Structure formats: structure tokens, C-alpha cells
Amino acid sequence: MFTLLPHTNLRRIIKPVTDPIVFLLAKAHVSPNALTLVGVLGSAGAAALLARGEFLAGGIVVLAAGALDVLDGALARATGQVTRFGAVFDAVMDRVSEAAVLFGLLYYYSGRDARQEVLLIFAALAGSLLVSYVKARGEALGLEIREGIFTRVERVIIIGGGSIIGQVRIALWILAVLANLTALQRLFVVWRKTRDGVNKGESGDTA
């Protein structure tokens, strides 16, 4: 169906770029949760731009706000501020950010004869939520779910890049299809690991 390879960690690839920024943020005593909130506000701003049809500006802000999602976790680790609440708060705010951006697009297309785009937005949002929900439920069983062919980083890049180049419909098709495939992939991973008894009171390694 699809290859169950561990998700490529893009954060490691961009680490040489993010480390100096994280260092400066730590020196300025910026908290990870505050950075998360700024990212949410940025996504809200992007949503407002997209709702007005300003796709170029909206796409740029989407990518900028998405970059903060990489920085807040790195900042928490660098400053020793990793907490269970912070992890939950970050995950919830990520969903809020994605929903806000897609709502902005929904608002724009709902006022036009664009049924296809409206349906794609619904499918993309559903897939995005399911990707995170399956991961959360798997981790509640004691599983480590790292697999994912299309996670948040890719979704931000696709919707932001698609908006910038004026190919929102194509971006929505990619989001709708690959986000839901990723949810199915992760569901299969949970089935495989529970079948193999990985979650019997232990923290299983990623296959």
C-alpha cells in the first residue's frame, strides 16, 4: 500500500539554521509557550490574508508562522523547559493554527462557485486532525509513532508554497490525499505494533 519508513526528520536538516536563532531567543529569555502563541497569531494573520484572496502574502506568513513551530520545541529542549503541559499545549495550538489557515481559505472559496475547493478543504482538515489523533491514541498506549509520510512540516510547506505560487487547488489536493493516507498509515502502524505486543506495559522501539 505504502512504504512504512520512519519519517524524515526535517528538523535535523535545518538544525544549522535554527540553532543560532534558538540561541538568541534563549538569551532574550523568550519562553517556548510564548513562541507557540506568536505562531498561532501568525497563522491567524495568514488566515485573514488568505480569506481576502491575498495568497502571496498569506503563503509567506503561513511559512513564517510554521517556522516558529520548529523553533518552539528546539527552544524548550535547549533551555530545559520541556514539560508535559508544554507538549500538549504545542500540539493543540498546532491544530488551531492549521484550522485557522484552512478556515481562511474556506472563507475565500465559500463566497465563490468553488465546491471542489470547499470539499478539499474539509478533507484536508479531517486528514490533518486524524493524523494527529491516531498518533496521540497510539502514544496513549505506550507506543512511539514516528512514521508519517506527510506530517505537519510538509503540510505547512505545501499550503504555504501553493499559496505563494498561486496553485492553491493543487496544494489542497495534495493535502487532502496525503494527509488521509498518513492517517491510514499510522493506524496500520498502531495495529502492527499492538498485534506484535509492543504496548504490553513497555515503550516499544520504532520498527
N, C-alpha and C positions, 0 to 999 in steps of 0.2 A: 504493500500500500504506500508506505513512505519510509525512508530510512530513519531509524531511531538513533541518530548520532547526538552526542551531547551538544548543547547549544554553544556556538562560538562566542566566547566572552569578548565582546567588543570593548568592554571597559579596559581590558588589559592592553588592547591595541592602542587606545587613545591615552593610556596612562602617562606617557611622557608629556602630553599636553595638559592633562588635568592636574598632575601633581603640583606644578608651580602655582596654579590657581588655588588649589586647596591649601597650600602653604600660606598664601596671602590671606585667605579667608580665616584660617586658624589664627593668624597673627592679629587680625581685626576682631577676634572673638565673636565671629558670626556663628550662631548655633545652627545645627543641621535642620532642626524643625523650622526655623525662620527661613532658611533657604528653600525648604519644601513649600512653605506658604508663598514665597515670592514666585516660585514656579507655577503654582496654581493661579495666582493673579495674572501671570504672564499668559497662561493658557486662556484665561477669561478674556484678556485683551485680544488674543488671537481670534477667539470665537467671535468677538464683536466685529473685528475686521472682516472675517470670512462671511459673517451674516450680511455685511454690506457689499459683498462681492469684491472686496479688495484682496484678491487671492495672493498676489505677490508679497505684500506687506504681511498678510496673515500667515503665509507659509514661513516667512523669515522668523516671525515671533514664535510660531509653533516650534521651530528647531531650537531657538534660543531658550525657550521655556523647558523644552525637553532636555537640553544640556544640563540644566540645574538638577534634573533627576539623577544624572550621573554624579554630579558634584556633591549632593547632599549625603549620599551613602559613603562616598570616599571621605568626606569631611568628618562624618561620625566615626569612621574607623581610625582616621588619623589623629583625632583628638580624644579618643577613648570614650566617646559619648554614645556608643551603641547600646540601645535599650530595647526591651520588648515592645514598649509602647511606641517608640520611635519607628520600629519596623512596621507596626500596624498602621500608624499614622501615615507613613510614607506610602504604603500600599493603597490605603483608602484615598489619599489625595491624588495618587496616580490615576485612579479610576475617575475621580472627579474631573481631573484635567482632560482625560480622553473624552469623557461625556460632554464636557463644555465645548471642546473643539468640534465634535461631531454635531452637537446641537447648533452651533453657529452655521455649519453647512446645511443642516436641516432647515433652519430658518430661511436661509437664502433660497434653497430649492423649493421649499413649500409654497412660495409665492409665484412659482413658475410652473409651466407644464413639464414637470420633470419627475414623473412617477418612478422611473428607473433609479435615479439618484436617491430618492427618498427611501426606496426599498433597500438599496445597497447600504445606506447609512444605518438602517435598522439592523441589517445582517452583520455589518461591521461592528456595531456596538455590542450586539449579542455575542459575537465571537470573541471580542475583546474581554468581556466580562466572564465568559466561560473559561477562557484560557487561565485567568487568574483564580477563578473559583475552583477549578479542578486542582490546580497547584496547591491552593490553601487546604482543600479537603485531604489531599494526599499527605501534606505535611502534618495535618492533624492526626494522621495515622502513624506518624513517625517515619515517613518516607522522605527521601531527598529527591525533589523533582527539578532537575536541571535541564532536561530535554525540552526542546521547543524550537521548531523551525521558523517561527515568526512571533517573537515576543515584543515587549513594549518598545525597545530601542528601534527595531525595524519598523514598527507601526508609526512611530513618530517621524522617522526619516521618510517613509513613503507618503504620508499625508502632507508633511511639510514640503517635501520636494515636489510632489504632484501639484500642490497649490502654486508653488513658485513658477513652475513651467506651464501652468495653465492646463494641466491634464488631471483634473480632479476626478472625473468619472473613471478613468483608468486606475487611479490610486484607490478609489473606493472599491472597484472590482477586486484589486489585489488584496485589500484589507478584508473584504467580506469572505473571499475564498480561503486565503491562507490563515486568517485568524481562526476560522472554524475548523480547518484542518489541524491546526495546532492544538485546539481543544480536544479533538478526537485523538490526536497523537498522545497527549498527556493522559487521557483517560485510558488508553491502551497501556501506557507505561504503568499506571496505577494498578490496572488489572494484572499485568505481568508480575509486578513486584509483590502484590498481595497473594497471587497464586503461588509464587515461589517462597512465601513465608517470610519475606523481608521485614514485615512490620510486626513480628511477634515480640513486642517489647524491646526491639533493638532499633538502632539507627542504621539503616542499610546503606551500603555504598552504591553510588550510581553505576549502573551497568554500562 
